[in-house]
Amino acid sequence: MDGMLAQKKILLIIGGGIAAYKSLDLIRRLRERGCSVTPVLTKAATEFVTPLSVSALAGAKVYTYLFDLTDEAEMGHIQLSRSADLIVVAPATADLMAKMAQGRADDLASTLLLATDTPVLVAPSMNVRMWDHPATQRNLAVLRGDGVGVVGPNEGDMACGEYGPGRMAEPLEIVTAVEAQFRAGPLAGRHVLVTSGPTHEPIDPVRYIANRSSGAQGTALAEALLALGARVSFVTGPALVPPPMGAEVIRVETALQMQQAVEAALPADAAVFAAAVADWRVENSSVEKIKKDAKGAAPALRFAENPDILAAVAQRAEGRPRLVVGFAAETETVVAHATAKRLRKGCDWIVANDVSPATGIMGGAENAVTVIDADGAETWPRMSKADVARKLADRIAKALA
């Protein structure tokens, strides 16, 4: 094996959730790539997968109990926690995440996580209500602040019959995130926040205000940053383009939700705001579908201004990223408007483009941008959005060097 993961040592902690069955395939995928996998099962995990099946796939002893006298005579839990190149927690249940955030150590898994100085990657998995609960989101913010990597969760149908975010990332997605942990490059060890896609501002339960952003440029940029070794938090509205594998993906719908997700994802070394956030929301949105008036009168919609996420981050007194990059989608006098926007928002760079319908840029595969900073404007030729992303990622890496 001569791949990125060859000879890497992974300590895999399997939590007690229905997604534990995916850990069996994860072990297989990691070993295919040359990793050695040392499995640790929580007591609850043994209700979902057997130590025998885990051991057979890993080709290694399974650890379950903290007070195993043979191992503890040699300080087994300390050795386990520090001999790995990476600790992966999959599934990371709400309980395990709470223990990690609180620094508890009442079983082998939590003791290993508290005793380690090894990087940690978690793949959350839980019921959508548990994921959305303020306590879980607080714990998640603590873990991010501690430098813990996060992959997933995905959105979809759950074993409990509900639908929403909370499904554990698929094994190949976790493998991609593991690879990102070991990827060398100029942004290795850097955390970059990227926003992407449109926002949807509800009028009623079935209608909303949106724009034509596909999210393609944001996804391409996140992929380029990952390729340079960055840890990427990807906050995305309802985009047409799938999010990048290997990033921590945070899905939102509205501008208010995006603001909250951005604040929770900080601190970061750089923040790139590629999302097309709606300037306004419907203040008097209806909880029921609005019906046509018998007289044909249009509904009276009252608008409120959405928060300025870019300006709020760029003008932070404390915890401001070293580099804050905004995007300006304009339809006329592009450079003049974007230059004024950079000064007004307080960001370091503005990436401006002309999204007039005739350009085909919004929703298309190509882009033509001008990067504006304190030294002036640099216009790039029209190229694919992937090429724009790579060029911008290289520029970001040089700025953070």
Contacts in CASP RR format, 6 or more apart in sequence:
PFRMAT RR
TARGET T0000
AUTHOR 0000-0000-0000
METHOD contacts of the structure
MODEL  1
MDGMLAQKKILLIIGGGIAAYKSLDLIRRLRERGCSVTPVLTKAATEFVT
PLSVSALAGAKVYTYLFDLTDEAEMGHIQLSRSADLIVVAPATADLMAKM
AQGRADDLASTLLLATDTPVLVAPSMNVRMWDHPATQRNLAVLRGDGVGV
VGPNEGDMACGEYGPGRMAEPLEIVTAVEAQFRAGPLAGRHVLVTSGPTH
EPIDPVRYIANRSSGAQGTALAEALLALGARVSFVTGPALVPPPMGAEVI
RVETALQMQQAVEAALPADAAVFAAAVADWRVENSSVEKIKKDAKGAAPA
LRFAENPDILAAVAQRAEGRPRLVVGFAAETETVVAHATAKRLRKGCDWI
VANDVSPATGIMGGAENAVTVIDADGAETWPRMSKADVARKLADRIAKAL
A
1 7 0 8 1.000
1 33 0 8 1.000
1 34 0 8 1.000
3 33 0 8 1.000
3 34 0 8 1.000
4 33 0 8 1.000
4 179 0 8 1.000
4 182 0 8 1.000
4 183 0 8 1.000
5 30 0 8 1.000
5 33 0 8 1.000
5 34 0 8 1.000
5 35 0 8 1.000
5 175 0 8 1.000
5 178 0 8 1.000
5 179 0 8 1.000
5 182 0 8 1.000
6 33 0 8 1.000
6 34 0 8 1.000
6 35 0 8 1.000
7 34 0 8 1.000
7 35 0 8 1.000
7 36 0 8 1.000
8 34 0 8 1.000
8 35 0 8 1.000
8 36 0 8 1.000
8 85 0 8 1.000
8 86 0 8 1.000
8 182 0 8 1.000
9 35 0 8 1.000
9 36 0 8 1.000
9 38 0 8 1.000
9 83 0 8 1.000
9 84 0 8 1.000
9 85 0 8 1.000
9 86 0 8 1.000
10 30 0 8 1.000
10 35 0 8 1.000
10 36 0 8 1.000
10 37 0 8 1.000
10 38 0 8 1.000
10 84 0 8 1.000
10 85 0 8 1.000
10 86 0 8 1.000
10 87 0 8 1.000
10 88 0 8 1.000
10 178 0 8 1.000
11 38 0 8 1.000
11 40 0 8 1.000
11 80 0 8 1.000
11 81 0 8 1.000
11 83 0 8 1.000
11 84 0 8 1.000
11 86 0 8 1.000
11 87 0 8 1.000
11 88 0 8 1.000
11 112 0 8 1.000
11 118 0 8 1.000
12 23 0 8 1.000
12 26 0 8 1.000
12 27 0 8 1.000
12 30 0 8 1.000
12 37 0 8 1.000
12 38 0 8 1.000
12 39 0 8 1.000
12 40 0 8 1.000
12 58 0 8 1.000
12 87 0 8 1.000
12 88 0 8 1.000
12 90 0 8 1.000
13 40 0 8 1.000
13 42 0 8 1.000
13 87 0 8 1.000
13 88 0 8 1.000
13 89 0 8 1.000
13 90 0 8 1.000
13 96 0 8 1.000
13 109 0 8 1.000
13 112 0 8 1.000
13 113 0 8 1.000
14 20 0 8 1.000
14 23 0 8 1.000
14 39 0 8 1.000
14 40 0 8 1.000
14 41 0 8 1.000
14 42 0 8 1.000
14 45 0 8 1.000
14 49 0 8 1.000
14 54 0 8 1.000
14 90 0 8 1.000
14 91 0 8 1.000
15 41 0 8 1.000
15 42 0 8 1.000
15 44 0 8 1.000
15 45 0 8 1.000
15 89 0 8 1.000
15 90 0 8 1.000
15 91 0 8 1.000
15 92 0 8 1.000
15 93 0 8 1.000
15 96 0 8 1.000
15 109 0 8 1.000
16 42 0 8 1.000
16 44 0 8 1.000
16 45 0 8 1.000
16 47 0 8 1.000
16 48 0 8 1.000
16 91 0 8 1.000
16 93 0 8 1.000
17 44 0 8 1.000
17 45 0 8 1.000
17 48 0 8 1.000
17 91 0 8 1.000
17 93 0 8 1.000
17 125 0 8 1.000
18 48 0 8 1.000
18 125 0 8 1.000
18 159 0 8 1.000
19 90 0 8 1.000
19 91 0 8 1.000
19 125 0 8 1.000
19 167 0 8 1.000
19 168 0 8 1.000
20 45 0 8 1.000
20 48 0 8 1.000
20 49 0 8 1.000
20 91 0 8 1.000
21 48 0 8 1.000
21 49 0 8 1.000
22 90 0 8 1.000
22 91 0 8 1.000
22 168 0 8 1.000
22 170 0 8 1.000
22 171 0 8 1.000
23 39 0 8 1.000
23 49 0 8 1.000
23 54 0 8 1.000
23 90 0 8 1.000
23 91 0 8 1.000
24 49 0 8 1.000
24 53 0 8 1.000
24 54 0 8 1.000
24 57 0 8 1.000
25 171 0 8 1.000
26 88 0 8 1.000
26 90 0 8 1.000
26 171 0 8 1.000
26 174 0 8 1.000
26 175 0 8 1.000
27 37 0 8 1.000
27 39 0 8 1.000
27 54 0 8 1.000
27 57 0 8 1.000
27 58 0 8 1.000
28 57 0 8 1.000
28 171 0 8 1.000
29 171 0 8 1.000
29 172 0 8 1.000
29 175 0 8 1.000
30 37 0 8 1.000
30 175 0 8 1.000
30 178 0 8 1.000
31 37 0 8 1.000
31 57 0 8 1.000
31 58 0 8 1.000
33 175 0 8 1.000
35 178 0 8 1.000
36 60 0 8 1.000
37 58 0 8 1.000
37 59 0 8 1.000
37 60 0 8 1.000
38 58 0 8 1.000
38 60 0 8 1.000
38 61 0 8 1.000
38 63 0 8 1.000
38 80 0 8 1.000
38 84 0 8 1.000
39 54 0 8 1.000
39 55 0 8 1.000
39 58 0 8 1.000
39 60 0 8 1.000
39 62 0 8 1.000
39 63 0 8 1.000
40 62 0 8 1.000
40 63 0 8 1.000
40 64 0 8 1.000
40 80 0 8 1.000
40 108 0 8 1.000
40 109 0 8 1.000
40 112 0 8 1.000
41 49 0 8 1.000
41 51 0 8 1.000
41 54 0 8 1.000
41 62 0 8 1.000
41 63 0 8 1.000
41 64 0 8 1.000
42 64 0 8 1.000
42 96 0 8 1.000
42 107 0 8 1.000
42 108 0 8 1.000
42 109 0 8 1.000
43 64 0 8 1.000
43 107 0 8 1.000
44 93 0 8 1.000
46 64 0 8 1.000
51 62 0 8 1.000
51 64 0 8 1.000
54 62 0 8 1.000
55 61 0 8 1.000
55 62 0 8 1.000
63 71 0 8 1.000
63 80 0 8 1.000
63 108 0 8 1.000
64 108 0 8 1.000
65 108 0 8 1.000
66 72 0 8 1.000
66 77 0 8 1.000
66 107 0 8 1.000
66 108 0 8 1.000
66 111 0 8 1.000
71 77 0 8 1.000
77 108 0 8 1.000
77 111 0 8 1.000
77 112 0 8 1.000
77 115 0 8 1.000
78 115 0 8 1.000
80 112 0 8 1.000
81 87 0 8 1.000
81 111 0 8 1.000
81 112 0 8 1.000
81 113 0 8 1.000
81 115 0 8 1.000
81 116 0 8 1.000
81 118 0 8 1.000
82 115 0 8 1.000
82 116 0 8 1.000
82 117 0 8 1.000
82 118 0 8 1.000
84 118 0 8 1.000
85 118 0 8 1.000
85 119 0 8 1.000
85 182 0 8 1.000
86 118 0 8 1.000
86 119 0 8 1.000
86 120 0 8 1.000
86 121 0 8 1.000
86 178 0 8 1.000
86 181 0 8 1.000
86 182 0 8 1.000
87 112 0 8 1.000
87 113 0 8 1.000
87 116 0 8 1.000
87 118 0 8 1.000
87 119 0 8 1.000
87 120 0 8 1.000
87 121 0 8 1.000
88 120 0 8 1.000
88 121 0 8 1.000
88 122 0 8 1.000
88 123 0 8 1.000
88 174 0 8 1.000
88 178 0 8 1.000
89 96 0 8 1.000
89 100 0 8 1.000
89 109 0 8 1.000
89 113 0 8 1.000
89 120 0 8 1.000
89 121 0 8 1.000
89 122 0 8 1.000
89 123 0 8 1.000
90 122 0 8 1.000
90 123 0 8 1.000
90 125 0 8 1.000
90 168 0 8 1.000
90 169 0 8 1.000
90 174 0 8 1.000
91 123 0 8 1.000
91 124 0 8 1.000
91 125 0 8 1.000
91 168 0 8 1.000
92 122 0 8 1.000
92 123 0 8 1.000
92 124 0 8 1.000
92 125 0 8 1.000
93 124 0 8 1.000
93 125 0 8 1.000
93 126 0 8 1.000
94 124 0 8 1.000
94 126 0 8 1.000
94 130 0 8 1.000
94 131 0 8 1.000
94 133 0 8 1.000
94 136 0 8 1.000
94 139 0 8 1.000
96 109 0 8 1.000
96 110 0 8 1.000
96 122 0 8 1.000
97 122 0 8 1.000
97 124 0 8 1.000
97 136 0 8 1.000
97 139 0 8 1.000
97 140 0 8 1.000
97 143 0 8 1.000
98 104 0 8 1.000
98 135 0 8 1.000
98 136 0 8 1.000
98 139 0 8 1.000
99 105 0 8 1.000
99 106 0 8 1.000
99 109 0 8 1.000
99 110 0 8 1.000
99 113 0 8 1.000
100 110 0 8 1.000
100 113 0 8 1.000
100 114 0 8 1.000
100 120 0 8 1.000
100 122 0 8 1.000
100 139 0 8 1.000
100 143 0 8 1.000
100 148 0 8 1.000
101 138 0 8 1.000
101 139 0 8 1.000
101 140 0 8 1.000
101 142 0 8 1.000
101 143 0 8 1.000
102 139 0 8 1.000
103 110 0 8 1.000
103 114 0 8 1.000
104 110 0 8 1.000
104 114 0 8 1.000
105 111 0 8 1.000
105 113 0 8 1.000
105 114 0 8 1.000
105 115 0 8 1.000
113 120 0 8 1.000
119 149 0 8 1.000
119 181 0 8 1.000
120 147 0 8 1.000
120 148 0 8 1.000
120 149 0 8 1.000
121 148 0 8 1.000
121 149 0 8 1.000
121 150 0 8 1.000
121 151 0 8 1.000
121 174 0 8 1.000
121 177 0 8 1.000
121 178 0 8 1.000
121 181 0 8 1.000
122 143 0 8 1.000
122 148 0 8 1.000
122 149 0 8 1.000
122 150 0 8 1.000
122 151 0 8 1.000
123 150 0 8 1.000
123 151 0 8 1.000
123 152 0 8 1.000
123 153 0 8 1.000
123 168 0 8 1.000
123 169 0 8 1.000
123 174 0 8 1.000
123 177 0 8 1.000
124 131 0 8 1.000
124 140 0 8 1.000
124 150 0 8 1.000
124 152 0 8 1.000
124 153 0 8 1.000
124 166 0 8 1.000
124 168 0 8 1.000
125 153 0 8 1.000
125 166 0 8 1.000
125 167 0 8 1.000
125 168 0 8 1.000
126 136 0 8 1.000
126 153 0 8 1.000
126 166 0 8 1.000
127 158 0 8 1.000
127 160 0 8 1.000
127 162 0 8 1.000
127 166 0 8 1.000
128 158 0 8 1.000
128 162 0 8 1.000
128 163 0 8 1.000
128 164 0 8 1.000
128 165 0 8 1.000
128 166 0 8 1.000
129 162 0 8 1.000
130 136 0 8 1.000
131 153 0 8 1.000
131 165 0 8 1.000
131 166 0 8 1.000
132 165 0 8 1.000
137 264 0 8 1.000
140 150 0 8 1.000
140 264 0 8 1.000
141 264 0 8 1.000
143 149 0 8 1.000
143 150 0 8 1.000
144 150 0 8 1.000
144 233 0 8 1.000
144 264 0 8 1.000
144 265 0 8 1.000
145 267 0 8 1.000
147 191 0 8 1.000
149 177 0 8 1.000
149 181 0 8 1.000
149 231 0 8 1.000
149 248 0 8 1.000
150 248 0 8 1.000
151 169 0 8 1.000
151 173 0 8 1.000
151 174 0 8 1.000
151 177 0 8 1.000
151 246 0 8 1.000
151 248 0 8 1.000
152 166 0 8 1.000
152 168 0 8 1.000
152 169 0 8 1.000
152 173 0 8 1.000
152 248 0 8 1.000
152 249 0 8 1.000
153 165 0 8 1.000
153 166 0 8 1.000
153 167 0 8 1.000
153 168 0 8 1.000
153 169 0 8 1.000
154 165 0 8 1.000
154 166 0 8 1.000
154 167 0 8 1.000
154 168 0 8 1.000
154 169 0 8 1.000
154 170 0 8 1.000
154 173 0 8 1.000
155 163 0 8 1.000
155 164 0 8 1.000
155 165 0 8 1.000
155 166 0 8 1.000
155 167 0 8 1.000
155 251 0 8 1.000
156 163 0 8 1.000
156 164 0 8 1.000
156 165 0 8 1.000
156 166 0 8 1.000
156 167 0 8 1.000
157 163 0 8 1.000
157 167 0 8 1.000
158 164 0 8 1.000
158 166 0 8 1.000
158 167 0 8 1.000
165 251 0 8 1.000
169 177 0 8 1.000
172 245 0 8 1.000
173 245 0 8 1.000
173 246 0 8 1.000
176 245 0 8 1.000
176 246 0 8 1.000
177 245 0 8 1.000
177 246 0 8 1.000
177 247 0 8 1.000
179 246 0 8 1.000
180 226 0 8 1.000
180 229 0 8 1.000
180 231 0 8 1.000
180 246 0 8 1.000
180 247 0 8 1.000
183 226 0 8 1.000
183 227 0 8 1.000
183 229 0 8 1.000
184 229 0 8 1.000
185 228 0 8 1.000
185 229 0 8 1.000
185 397 0 8 1.000
186 228 0 8 1.000
186 229 0 8 1.000
186 397 0 8 1.000
186 398 0 8 1.000
186 400 0 8 1.000
186 401 0 8 1.000
187 225 0 8 1.000
187 228 0 8 1.000
187 229 0 8 1.000
187 230 0 8 1.000
187 393 0 8 1.000
187 396 0 8 1.000
187 397 0 8 1.000
187 400 0 8 1.000
188 228 0 8 1.000
188 229 0 8 1.000
188 230 0 8 1.000
189 229 0 8 1.000
189 230 0 8 1.000
189 231 0 8 1.000
190 229 0 8 1.000
190 230 0 8 1.000
190 231 0 8 1.000
190 269 0 8 1.000
190 270 0 8 1.000
190 400 0 8 1.000
191 230 0 8 1.000
191 231 0 8 1.000
191 232 0 8 1.000
191 233 0 8 1.000
191 267 0 8 1.000
191 268 0 8 1.000
191 269 0 8 1.000
192 225 0 8 1.000
192 230 0 8 1.000
192 231 0 8 1.000
192 232 0 8 1.000
192 233 0 8 1.000
192 268 0 8 1.000
192 269 0 8 1.000
192 270 0 8 1.000
192 271 0 8 1.000
192 272 0 8 1.000
192 396 0 8 1.000
193 232 0 8 1.000
193 233 0 8 1.000
193 235 0 8 1.000
193 262 0 8 1.000
193 265 0 8 1.000
193 266 0 8 1.000
193 268 0 8 1.000
193 270 0 8 1.000
193 271 0 8 1.000
193 272 0 8 1.000
193 321 0 8 1.000
194 218 0 8 1.000
194 221 0 8 1.000
194 222 0 8 1.000
194 225 0 8 1.000
194 232 0 8 1.000
194 233 0 8 1.000
194 234 0 8 1.000
194 235 0 8 1.000
194 247 0 8 1.000
194 271 0 8 1.000
194 272 0 8 1.000
194 274 0 8 1.000
195 218 0 8 1.000
195 235 0 8 1.000
195 236 0 8 1.000
195 258 0 8 1.000
195 262 0 8 1.000
195 272 0 8 1.000
195 273 0 8 1.000
195 274 0 8 1.000
195 275 0 8 1.000
195 277 0 8 1.000
195 309 0 8 1.000
196 215 0 8 1.000
196 217 0 8 1.000
196 218 0 8 1.000
196 219 0 8 1.000
196 221 0 8 1.000
196 222 0 8 1.000
196 234 0 8 1.000
196 235 0 8 1.000
196 236 0 8 1.000
196 237 0 8 1.000
196 239 0 8 1.000
196 243 0 8 1.000
196 274 0 8 1.000
196 275 0 8 1.000
197 213 0 8 1.000
197 214 0 8 1.000
197 215 0 8 1.000
197 218 0 8 1.000
197 236 0 8 1.000
197 237 0 8 1.000
197 238 0 8 1.000
197 239 0 8 1.000
197 274 0 8 1.000
197 275 0 8 1.000
197 276 0 8 1.000
198 210 0 8 1.000
198 211 0 8 1.000
198 212 0 8 1.000
198 213 0 8 1.000
198 215 0 8 1.000
198 237 0 8 1.000
198 238 0 8 1.000
198 239 0 8 1.000
198 275 0 8 1.000
198 276 0 8 1.000
198 277 0 8 1.000
198 278 0 8 1.000
199 210 0 8 1.000
199 237 0 8 1.000
199 238 0 8 1.000
199 252 0 8 1.000
199 253 0 8 1.000
199 254 0 8 1.000
199 255 0 8 1.000
199 257 0 8 1.000
199 258 0 8 1.000
199 275 0 8 1.000
199 276 0 8 1.000
199 277 0 8 1.000
199 278 0 8 1.000
199 306 0 8 1.000
200 208 0 8 1.000
200 209 0 8 1.000
200 210 0 8 1.000
200 237 0 8 1.000
200 238 0 8 1.000
200 253 0 8 1.000
200 254 0 8 1.000
200 278 0 8 1.000
201 208 0 8 1.000
201 209 0 8 1.000
201 210 0 8 1.000
201 254 0 8 1.000
201 255 0 8 1.000
201 278 0 8 1.000
201 280 0 8 1.000
201 281 0 8 1.000
201 282 0 8 1.000
201 285 0 8 1.000
201 306 0 8 1.000
202 208 0 8 1.000
202 253 0 8 1.000
202 254 0 8 1.000
202 282 0 8 1.000
202 285 0 8 1.000
203 209 0 8 1.000
203 282 0 8 1.000
203 285 0 8 1.000
203 286 0 8 1.000
203 290 0 8 1.000
203 301 0 8 1.000
204 285 0 8 1.000
204 286 0 8 1.000
204 287 0 8 1.000
204 288 0 8 1.000
204 289 0 8 1.000
204 290 0 8 1.000
205 286 0 8 1.000
205 287 0 8 1.000
205 288 0 8 1.000
205 289 0 8 1.000
206 289 0 8 1.000
207 289 0 8 1.000
207 290 0 8 1.000
209 278 0 8 1.000
209 280 0 8 1.000
209 281 0 8 1.000
209 282 0 8 1.000
210 238 0 8 1.000
210 278 0 8 1.000
211 276 0 8 1.000
211 278 0 8 1.000
211 362 0 8 1.000
212 362 0 8 1.000
212 363 0 8 1.000
213 239 0 8 1.000
213 275 0 8 1.000
213 276 0 8 1.000
213 329 0 8 1.000
213 362 0 8 1.000
213 363 0 8 1.000
214 239 0 8 1.000
214 240 0 8 1.000
214 241 0 8 1.000
214 362 0 8 1.000
214 363 0 8 1.000
214 364 0 8 1.000
215 236 0 8 1.000
215 239 0 8 1.000
215 240 0 8 1.000
215 241 0 8 1.000
215 274 0 8 1.000
215 275 0 8 1.000
215 363 0 8 1.000
216 239 0 8 1.000
216 240 0 8 1.000
216 241 0 8 1.000
216 363 0 8 1.000
216 364 0 8 1.000
216 365 0 8 1.000
216 385 0 8 1.000
217 274 0 8 1.000
217 327 0 8 1.000
217 367 0 8 1.000
217 385 0 8 1.000
217 388 0 8 1.000
217 389 0 8 1.000
218 272 0 8 1.000
218 274 0 8 1.000
218 275 0 8 1.000
218 389 0 8 1.000
219 234 0 8 1.000
219 236 0 8 1.000
219 239 0 8 1.000
219 241 0 8 1.000
219 242 0 8 1.000
219 243 0 8 1.000
219 244 0 8 1.000
220 385 0 8 1.000
220 386 0 8 1.000
220 388 0 8 1.000
220 389 0 8 1.000
221 272 0 8 1.000
221 274 0 8 1.000
221 388 0 8 1.000
221 389 0 8 1.000
221 392 0 8 1.000
221 393 0 8 1.000
222 232 0 8 1.000
222 234 0 8 1.000
222 243 0 8 1.000
222 244 0 8 1.000
222 247 0 8 1.000
223 244 0 8 1.000
223 386 0 8 1.000
223 389 0 8 1.000
224 386 0 8 1.000
224 389 0 8 1.000
224 390 0 8 1.000
224 392 0 8 1.000
224 393 0 8 1.000
225 232 0 8 1.000
225 393 0 8 1.000
225 396 0 8 1.000
226 232 0 8 1.000
226 244 0 8 1.000
226 246 0 8 1.000
226 247 0 8 1.000
227 390 0 8 1.000
227 393 0 8 1.000
228 393 0 8 1.000
228 394 0 8 1.000
228 397 0 8 1.000
231 248 0 8 1.000
232 244 0 8 1.000
232 246 0 8 1.000
232 247 0 8 1.000
232 248 0 8 1.000
233 247 0 8 1.000
233 248 0 8 1.000
233 250 0 8 1.000
233 265 0 8 1.000
233 268 0 8 1.000
234 243 0 8 1.000
234 244 0 8 1.000
234 247 0 8 1.000
234 248 0 8 1.000
234 249 0 8 1.000
234 250 0 8 1.000
235 250 0 8 1.000
235 252 0 8 1.000
235 258 0 8 1.000
235 261 0 8 1.000
235 262 0 8 1.000
235 265 0 8 1.000
235 275 0 8 1.000
236 243 0 8 1.000
236 249 0 8 1.000
236 250 0 8 1.000
236 251 0 8 1.000
236 252 0 8 1.000
236 275 0 8 1.000
237 251 0 8 1.000
237 252 0 8 1.000
237 253 0 8 1.000
237 258 0 8 1.000
237 275 0 8 1.000
238 251 0 8 1.000
238 253 0 8 1.000
240 363 0 8 1.000
243 249 0 8 1.000
243 251 0 8 1.000
248 265 0 8 1.000
250 261 0 8 1.000
250 264 0 8 1.000
250 265 0 8 1.000
252 258 0 8 1.000
252 260 0 8 1.000
252 261 0 8 1.000
254 278 0 8 1.000
254 281 0 8 1.000
255 277 0 8 1.000
255 278 0 8 1.000
255 281 0 8 1.000
255 306 0 8 1.000
255 307 0 8 1.000
255 309 0 8 1.000
256 281 0 8 1.000
256 306 0 8 1.000
256 307 0 8 1.000
258 275 0 8 1.000
258 277 0 8 1.000
258 309 0 8 1.000
259 307 0 8 1.000
259 309 0 8 1.000
259 312 0 8 1.000
262 271 0 8 1.000
262 309 0 8 1.000
262 313 0 8 1.000
266 313 0 8 1.000
266 319 0 8 1.000
266 321 0 8 1.000
267 319 0 8 1.000
267 321 0 8 1.000
268 321 0 8 1.000
269 321 0 8 1.000
269 322 0 8 1.000
269 323 0 8 1.000
269 400 0 8 1.000
270 321 0 8 1.000
270 322 0 8 1.000
270 323 0 8 1.000
270 324 0 8 1.000
270 325 0 8 1.000
270 396 0 8 1.000
270 399 0 8 1.000
270 400 0 8 1.000
271 313 0 8 1.000
271 321 0 8 1.000
271 323 0 8 1.000
271 324 0 8 1.000
271 325 0 8 1.000
272 325 0 8 1.000
272 326 0 8 1.000
272 392 0 8 1.000
272 396 0 8 1.000
273 309 0 8 1.000
273 310 0 8 1.000
273 313 0 8 1.000
273 324 0 8 1.000
273 325 0 8 1.000
273 326 0 8 1.000
273 327 0 8 1.000
273 347 0 8 1.000
274 326 0 8 1.000
274 327 0 8 1.000
274 351 0 8 1.000
275 309 0 8 1.000
275 327 0 8 1.000
276 327 0 8 1.000
276 329 0 8 1.000
277 306 0 8 1.000
277 309 0 8 1.000
278 306 0 8 1.000
279 305 0 8 1.000
279 306 0 8 1.000
280 303 0 8 1.000
280 304 0 8 1.000
280 305 0 8 1.000
280 306 0 8 1.000
281 303 0 8 1.000
281 304 0 8 1.000
281 306 0 8 1.000
282 301 0 8 1.000
282 302 0 8 1.000
282 303 0 8 1.000
282 304 0 8 1.000
283 302 0 8 1.000
283 303 0 8 1.000
283 304 0 8 1.000
284 300 0 8 1.000
284 301 0 8 1.000
284 302 0 8 1.000
290 299 0 8 1.000
293 299 0 8 1.000
308 345 0 8 1.000
310 324 0 8 1.000
310 326 0 8 1.000
310 345 0 8 1.000
310 347 0 8 1.000
311 344 0 8 1.000
311 345 0 8 1.000
311 346 0 8 1.000
311 347 0 8 1.000
313 320 0 8 1.000
313 321 0 8 1.000
313 324 0 8 1.000
314 320 0 8 1.000
314 324 0 8 1.000
314 345 0 8 1.000
314 346 0 8 1.000
314 347 0 8 1.000
314 348 0 8 1.000
315 345 0 8 1.000
315 346 0 8 1.000
322 399 0 8 1.000
322 400 0 8 1.000
323 348 0 8 1.000
323 349 0 8 1.000
323 396 0 8 1.000
323 399 0 8 1.000
323 400 0 8 1.000
324 346 0 8 1.000
324 347 0 8 1.000
324 348 0 8 1.000
324 349 0 8 1.000
325 347 0 8 1.000
325 348 0 8 1.000
325 349 0 8 1.000
325 350 0 8 1.000
325 351 0 8 1.000
325 392 0 8 1.000
325 396 0 8 1.000
326 342 0 8 1.000
326 345 0 8 1.000
326 347 0 8 1.000
326 349 0 8 1.000
326 350 0 8 1.000
326 351 0 8 1.000
327 350 0 8 1.000
327 351 0 8 1.000
327 352 0 8 1.000
327 353 0 8 1.000
328 334 0 8 1.000
328 337 0 8 1.000
328 338 0 8 1.000
328 341 0 8 1.000
328 342 0 8 1.000
328 350 0 8 1.000
328 351 0 8 1.000
328 352 0 8 1.000
328 353 0 8 1.000
329 353 0 8 1.000
329 355 0 8 1.000
329 362 0 8 1.000
330 337 0 8 1.000
330 338 0 8 1.000
330 352 0 8 1.000
330 353 0 8 1.000
330 354 0 8 1.000
330 355 0 8 1.000
331 354 0 8 1.000
331 355 0 8 1.000
331 356 0 8 1.000
332 356 0 8 1.000
334 352 0 8 1.000
334 353 0 8 1.000
334 354 0 8 1.000
334 370 0 8 1.000
335 352 0 8 1.000
335 370 0 8 1.000
335 372 0 8 1.000
335 377 0 8 1.000
337 352 0 8 1.000
338 350 0 8 1.000
338 352 0 8 1.000
338 370 0 8 1.000
338 372 0 8 1.000
339 350 0 8 1.000
339 372 0 8 1.000
339 376 0 8 1.000
339 377 0 8 1.000
341 350 0 8 1.000
342 349 0 8 1.000
342 350 0 8 1.000
342 372 0 8 1.000
342 373 0 8 1.000
348 373 0 8 1.000
348 374 0 8 1.000
348 399 0 8 1.000
349 371 0 8 1.000
349 372 0 8 1.000
349 373 0 8 1.000
350 371 0 8 1.000
350 372 0 8 1.000
350 373 0 8 1.000
351 369 0 8 1.000
351 370 0 8 1.000
351 371 0 8 1.000
351 372 0 8 1.000
351 392 0 8 1.000
352 369 0 8 1.000
352 370 0 8 1.000
352 371 0 8 1.000
352 372 0 8 1.000
353 361 0 8 1.000
353 367 0 8 1.000
353 368 0 8 1.000
353 369 0 8 1.000
353 370 0 8 1.000
354 361 0 8 1.000
354 368 0 8 1.000
355 361 0 8 1.000
355 362 0 8 1.000
359 368 0 8 1.000
360 366 0 8 1.000
361 367 0 8 1.000
361 368 0 8 1.000
364 385 0 8 1.000
365 384 0 8 1.000
365 385 0 8 1.000
366 382 0 8 1.000
366 383 0 8 1.000
366 384 0 8 1.000
366 385 0 8 1.000
367 382 0 8 1.000
367 383 0 8 1.000
367 384 0 8 1.000
367 385 0 8 1.000
367 388 0 8 1.000
368 380 0 8 1.000
368 381 0 8 1.000
368 382 0 8 1.000
368 383 0 8 1.000
369 379 0 8 1.000
369 380 0 8 1.000
369 388 0 8 1.000
370 377 0 8 1.000
370 378 0 8 1.000
370 379 0 8 1.000
370 380 0 8 1.000
371 377 0 8 1.000
371 378 0 8 1.000
371 380 0 8 1.000
371 392 0 8 1.000
371 395 0 8 1.000
372 378 0 8 1.000
380 388 0 8 1.000
380 391 0 8 1.000
383 391 0 8 1.000
END
